[in-house]
Amino acid sequence: MIATSFALLLAVGSLAAPIYADSQSGASQWVNVDAPSVNYSGNVPVVNATFVNNSTSPINATAYATIHNSLGQTVGIESVAMVGLLPGSNATLAFPVAGTSLDAYLVDIFVTSSSGVAISAEVNCTVAA
């Protein structure tokens, strides 16, 4: 049931792209700095993504990573909470892709405000088998 709820949330979020626009500047409140990268902690792939707070005030936010197998099925959801990231500050987020089998995975990452509103565009990367 949770995966279904998140899939619905993702579909709504991707259709409502202007919802993350900052009314003061028209820019995304959280902007991805570089393409996400994959490192390893032992045998576990870890996806790293760096975002900058592009708003004019500190923001409490949660970043989500949805992990999809080669069939497009959601097989995992990870989240990282951030509290009071100052304007212009960067946060590098690490999402482990644990418990996965020998398959290629697509990891989609996006950030929401504490009230659940999307405040970033979605970025993604592939974790090879």
Backbone as JSON, one array per atom type, in Angstrom:
{
  "sequence": "MIATSFALLLAVGSLAAPIYADSQSGASQWVNVDAPSVNYSGNVPVVNATFVNNSTSPINATAYATIHNSLGQTVGIESVAMVGLLPGSNATLAFPVAGTSLDAYLVDIFVTSSSGVAISAEVNCTVAA",
  "N": [[0.82, -1.19, 0.0], [1.97, 1.25, 0.74], [3.88, 1.66, -1.3], [2.16, 2.02, -3.47], [0.89, 4.4, -2.71], [3.09, 6.15, -2.74], [3.77, 5.99, -5.46], [1.56, 7.22, -6.59], [1.85, 9.74, -5.47], [4.27, 10.49, -6.69], [3.47, 10.59, -9.38], [1.6, 12.66, -9.33], [3.27, 14.73, -8.39], [5.09, 14.94, -10.56], [3.45, 15.89, -12.54], [2.79, 18.34, -11.64], [4.75, 20.38, -12.0], [5.21, 23.28, -11.73], [4.72, 23.68, -9.02], [6.91, 23.67, -7.34], [8.11, 26.06, -7.7], [9.7, 29.04, -6.63], [8.06, 31.72, -5.32], [9.19, 34.19, -5.13], [11.43, 34.34, -6.83], [11.0, 32.69, -8.99], [12.52, 30.49, -9.43], [13.59, 27.07, -8.85], [13.32, 25.94, -5.51], [15.05, 24.11, -4.33], [17.9, 23.05, -5.87], [19.53, 20.72, -7.92], [22.97, 20.19, -7.75], [25.11, 18.75, -9.05], [25.26, 15.94, -11.31], [23.8, 13.0, -9.94], [25.87, 10.62, -8.19], [27.43, 7.36, -7.91], [28.7, 5.51, -5.28], [30.42, 3.04, -3.31], [29.73, 1.32, -0.31], [31.3, -0.98, 1.18], [29.81, -3.76, -0.2], [27.53, -2.5, -0.89], [25.77, -0.38, -3.0], [25.76, 3.19, -3.01], [23.9, 6.0, -3.6], [24.68, 9.29, -4.26], [23.61, 12.62, -4.02], [23.75, 16.07, -4.58], [22.26, 18.96, -3.42], [21.31, 22.43, -3.56], [20.1, 24.96, -1.43], [18.07, 27.16, -2.79], [16.37, 29.11, -2.05], [15.16, 32.02, -0.23], [15.21, 31.71, 2.46], [15.84, 29.64, 5.42], [15.15, 26.14, 5.08], [13.18, 23.41, 6.08], [13.3, 20.16, 5.04], [12.59, 17.12, 3.22], [14.26, 14.62, 1.53], [13.67, 12.26, -0.99], [14.36, 9.02, -2.28], [13.45, 6.95, -4.8], [13.59, 3.62, -5.7], [13.91, 1.68, -8.54], [13.51, -1.41, -10.26], [14.74, -3.23, -13.19], [12.38, -3.78, -14.49], [10.83, -1.66, -13.98], [9.49, -1.63, -11.62], [8.81, -0.4, -8.35], [11.07, -0.94, -5.88], [12.14, -0.05, -3.58], [12.2, 2.58, -1.14], [13.82, 5.34, 0.05], [14.62, 7.83, 2.51], [15.75, 11.1, 3.52], [15.95, 13.4, 6.06], [16.23, 16.94, 6.37], [17.11, 19.69, 8.31], [16.51, 23.07, 8.57], [18.31, 24.06, 6.52], [20.44, 26.53, 5.43], [19.94, 29.45, 3.27], [21.5, 29.24, 0.1], [23.21, 27.25, 0.92], [24.71, 23.99, 0.57], [23.65, 20.55, 0.46], [24.71, 17.29, 0.67], [23.33, 14.32, -0.12], [22.95, 10.95, 0.86], [21.96, 7.86, -0.34], [21.46, 4.6, 0.37], [21.41, 1.68, -1.67], [20.36, -0.88, -0.78], [20.01, -4.45, -0.27], [19.36, -5.3, -2.78], [19.2, -7.3, -5.76], [21.19, -8.86, -8.36], [20.83, -6.75, -10.68], [19.99, -4.0, -12.81], [19.35, -0.75, -11.56], [17.15, 2.03, -11.41], [17.34, 5.1, -9.88], [15.37, 7.52, -8.57], [15.36, 10.84, -7.43], [14.04, 13.31, -5.3], [12.98, 16.37, -3.65], [10.99, 17.41, -0.89], [9.03, 19.9, 0.84], [8.54, 20.45, 4.41], [5.82, 20.27, 4.62], [5.14, 18.58, 2.61], [5.12, 19.45, -0.02], [6.45, 19.43, -3.28], [9.68, 20.65, -3.82], [11.76, 20.6, -5.53], [13.14, 19.72, -8.71], [12.94, 16.44, -10.16], [15.7, 14.24, -10.1], [17.8, 11.69, -11.5], [19.6, 8.55, -11.48], [21.46, 5.71, -12.68], [22.08, 2.56, -11.25], [24.31, 0.2, -11.91], [24.32, -3.35, -12.5]],
  "CA": [[0.0, 0.0, 0.0], [2.83, 2.43, 0.77], [4.45, 1.87, -2.64], [1.09, 2.57, -4.31], [0.71, 5.78, -2.31], [4.22, 6.93, -3.25], [3.67, 6.07, -6.92], [0.55, 8.24, -6.86], [2.48, 11.01, -5.12], [5.24, 10.81, -7.73], [2.75, 10.97, -10.6], [1.04, 13.99, -9.1], [4.38, 15.67, -8.33], [5.69, 15.17, -11.86], [2.51, 16.66, -13.34], [2.63, 19.67, -11.06], [6.09, 20.96, -11.98], [5.34, 24.63, -11.2], [4.47, 23.77, -7.58], [8.14, 23.89, -6.6], [8.68, 27.36, -8.05], [9.78, 30.03, -5.57], [7.25, 32.86, -5.77], [10.01, 35.41, -5.16], [12.39, 34.38, -7.93], [10.59, 31.82, -10.09], [13.47, 29.38, -9.55], [13.37, 25.96, -7.92], [13.85, 26.21, -4.18], [16.2, 23.23, -4.18], [18.43, 22.75, -7.2], [20.58, 19.72, -7.93], [24.22, 20.83, -8.13], [25.79, 17.88, -10.0], [24.55, 14.68, -11.55], [24.02, 12.04, -8.85], [26.96, 9.67, -8.39], [27.31, 6.1, -7.17], [29.89, 5.03, -4.58], [30.11, 1.79, -2.63], [30.08, 1.11, 1.08], [31.38, -2.45, 1.1], [29.16, -4.22, -1.42], [26.26, -1.78, -1.04], [25.86, 0.87, -3.75], [25.19, 4.36, -2.35], [23.7, 7.1, -4.54], [24.9, 10.6, -3.64], [23.1, 13.75, -4.79], [23.97, 17.33, -3.88], [21.28, 20.0, -3.71], [21.54, 23.73, -2.92], [18.88, 25.68, -1.05], [18.05, 28.34, -3.64], [15.34, 30.02, -1.57], [15.66, 33.15, 0.55], [15.11, 31.41, 3.89], [16.14, 28.24, 5.76], [14.05, 25.24, 4.75], [13.15, 22.04, 6.57], [12.91, 19.4, 3.87], [12.87, 15.69, 3.18], [14.61, 14.13, 0.2], [13.26, 10.87, -1.2], [14.91, 8.26, -3.4], [12.66, 5.76, -5.13], [14.47, 2.68, -6.39], [13.12, 0.88, -9.48], [14.28, -2.45, -10.94], [14.75, -3.13, -14.66], [11.0, -3.89, -14.96], [10.15, -0.42, -13.62], [8.79, -1.8, -10.35], [9.42, 0.25, -7.21], [11.53, -1.97, -4.95], [12.62, 0.57, -2.35], [12.05, 4.03, -0.94], [14.69, 5.84, 1.11], [14.4, 9.25, 2.75], [16.7, 11.81, 4.38], [15.38, 14.67, 6.52], [17.18, 18.02, 6.56], [16.49, 20.72, 9.13], [17.04, 24.43, 8.57], [19.44, 24.33, 5.62], [20.47, 27.97, 5.16], [19.95, 29.85, 1.86], [22.79, 29.14, -0.56], [23.98, 26.11, 1.44], [24.57, 22.7, -0.11], [23.52, 19.33, 1.25], [24.94, 16.07, -0.11], [22.46, 13.28, 0.43], [23.4, 9.6, 0.53], [20.87, 6.88, -0.32], [21.92, 3.23, 0.09], [20.55, 0.82, -2.5], [20.67, -2.15, -0.12], [19.07, -5.56, -0.41], [18.98, -5.49, -4.19], [19.86, -8.43, -6.4], [21.99, -8.51, -9.54], [19.96, -6.12, -11.65], [20.25, -2.55, -12.91], [18.32, -0.02, -10.85], [17.01, 3.46, -11.64], [17.05, 5.77, -8.62], [14.82, 8.87, -8.75], [15.52, 11.61, -6.19], [13.35, 14.61, -5.28], [12.92, 16.97, -2.32], [9.72, 18.04, -0.53], [9.03, 20.73, 2.05], [8.01, 19.73, 5.57], [4.39, 20.07, 4.42], [4.94, 17.59, 1.56], [5.09, 20.06, -1.35], [7.7, 19.25, -4.01], [10.44, 21.89, -3.96], [12.87, 20.37, -6.44], [12.88, 18.85, -9.86], [13.43, 15.09, -9.95], [16.92, 13.84, -10.78], [17.94, 10.24, -11.38], [20.82, 7.9, -11.95], [21.35, 4.26, -12.79], [23.03, 1.75, -10.52], [24.5, -0.98, -12.74], [24.44, -4.64, -11.81]],
  "C": [[0.86, 1.25, 0.0], [3.41, 2.71, -0.61], [3.41, 2.47, -3.57], [0.89, 4.04, -3.98], [1.84, 6.65, -2.84], [4.16, 7.06, -4.76], [2.67, 7.14, -7.31], [1.12, 9.61, -6.56], [3.47, 11.43, -6.2], [4.55, 11.26, -9.01], [2.18, 12.37, -10.46], [2.15, 15.03, -9.09], [4.98, 15.96, -9.7], [4.76, 15.96, -12.78], [2.42, 18.1, -12.88], [3.97, 20.39, -10.95], [6.15, 22.37, -11.42], [5.17, 24.74, -9.69], [5.75, 24.02, -6.79], [8.8, 25.22, -6.95], [8.63, 28.3, -6.84], [9.06, 31.27, -6.05], [8.08, 34.14, -5.86], [10.9, 35.47, -6.41], [11.97, 33.57, -9.14], [11.51, 30.63, -10.27], [13.09, 28.26, -8.59], [13.99, 26.3, -6.58], [15.07, 25.35, -3.89], [16.65, 22.8, -5.57], [19.55, 21.74, -7.06], [21.86, 20.35, -8.48], [24.95, 20.04, -9.22], [24.93, 16.66, -10.24], [24.81, 13.74, -10.37], [25.14, 11.06, -9.2], [26.73, 8.44, -7.55], [28.67, 5.74, -6.59], [29.48, 3.73, -3.91], [30.58, 1.84, -1.19], [30.1, -0.4, 1.26], [30.8, -2.88, -0.24], [27.87, -3.47, -1.72], [26.46, -0.5, -1.85], [25.15, 1.99, -2.99], [25.11, 5.48, -3.38], [23.84, 8.41, -3.77], [24.37, 11.69, -4.57], [23.27, 15.01, -3.96], [22.96, 18.37, -4.36], [21.71, 21.29, -3.01], [20.19, 24.34, -2.6], [18.91, 27.02, -1.78], [16.97, 29.34, -3.21], [15.98, 31.14, -0.74], [15.58, 32.92, 2.05], [15.51, 29.96, 4.16], [14.91, 27.37, 5.49], [14.25, 23.9, 5.45], [12.59, 21.21, 5.43], [13.2, 17.92, 4.07], [13.16, 15.32, 1.73], [14.23, 12.65, 0.13], [14.01, 10.29, -2.38], [14.01, 7.06, -3.61], [13.53, 4.89, -6.02], [13.61, 1.74, -7.23], [14.02, -0.16, -10.14], [14.15, -2.31, -12.45], [13.36, -3.29, -15.26], [10.19, -2.63, -14.65], [9.38, -0.5, -12.31], [9.53, -1.08, -9.23], [9.77, -0.82, -6.19], [12.09, -1.38, -3.66], [12.36, 2.05, -2.34], [12.92, 4.4, 0.26], [14.38, 7.31, 1.31], [15.47, 9.8, 3.68], [16.06, 13.13, 4.76], [16.5, 15.68, 6.74], [16.47, 19.15, 7.3], [17.23, 22.04, 8.98], [18.24, 24.69, 7.69], [19.37, 25.79, 5.18], [20.45, 28.27, 3.66], [21.37, 29.79, 1.29], [23.65, 27.97, -0.1], [23.69, 24.85, 0.65], [24.35, 21.59, 0.9], [23.76, 18.16, 0.31], [24.21, 14.94, 0.6], [22.93, 11.92, -0.04], [22.25, 8.62, 0.72], [21.42, 5.49, -0.62], [20.9, 2.47, -0.74], [20.81, -0.6, -2.02], [19.61, -3.19, -0.4], [18.6, -5.8, -1.83], [19.78, -6.64, -4.78], [20.67, -7.94, -7.6], [21.06, -8.03, -10.65], [20.42, -4.67, -11.77], [19.08, -1.83, -12.27], [18.34, 1.45, -11.26], [16.61, 4.08, -10.31], [16.61, 7.19, -8.94], [14.89, 9.59, -7.42], [14.79, 12.94, -6.33], [13.24, 15.07, -3.83], [11.55, 17.59, -2.11], [9.91, 18.92, 0.7], [8.48, 19.9, 3.2], [6.51, 19.5, 5.46], [4.09, 19.12, 3.26], [4.88, 18.15, 0.15], [6.44, 19.86, -2.02], [8.39, 20.59, -4.19], [11.69, 21.71, -4.8], [12.36, 19.64, -7.67], [13.44, 17.47, -9.51], [14.71, 14.88, -10.72], [17.05, 12.34, -10.62], [19.3, 9.78, -11.84], [20.58, 6.39, -11.97], [22.46, 3.6, -11.98], [23.15, 0.44, -11.3], [24.66, -2.23, -11.89], [25.89, -5.01, -11.61]]
}
